[in-house]
Amino acid sequence: MSTTAWLFVYTAVSFYCLAGSLMEHFAVDSGWSSVGEAEFRSVHIAQGSGILHVYIWAKIVLTLLIAVLLVRQPEGVPVGLLWWSLAMLTISWAASFLVAMPIQAKIRKHKDLALIRRLIQADLVRVLTMAGHVVAVCIMVVGALRPTLA
């Protein structure tokens, strides 16, 4: 596959994942405080399943894609920026497993507004790391397009 094709796929999946992260943070998690106690568990389960299918699978693919790019090292793709991206996603995954998932497990059993607020605050780490990853992607794309634009 050409460098352009790799960068296109990488860029598309990266922006998709950033959108998923923003959706989860600003639309899903933030809305939980408005859901009634009686409906909360079923809403939480349904939205969690939706997030898994719409966002988490794509984020897994993105993480694997970064690993493939690090191994294949297509010409013109800066390895340092790939390592930066991998670091950003590693921090994001760590925040998910170490902070978000334990909170999610607790609020799934019982709606707790304080825990929902804590989840939203902690989730900011995941949003910022996805944004940091996308900045690296944009630098890569601009660098790859520079010779074409000159």
Secondary structure by P-SEA (a helix, b strand, c coil): ccaaaaaaaaaaaaaaaaaaaaaaacccccccccccccaaaaaaaaaaaaaaaccaaaaaaaaaaaaaaaaaccccccaaaaaaaaaaaaaaaaaaaccaaaaaaaaaacccaaaaaaaaaaaaaaaaaaaaaaaaaaaaaaaaaccccc
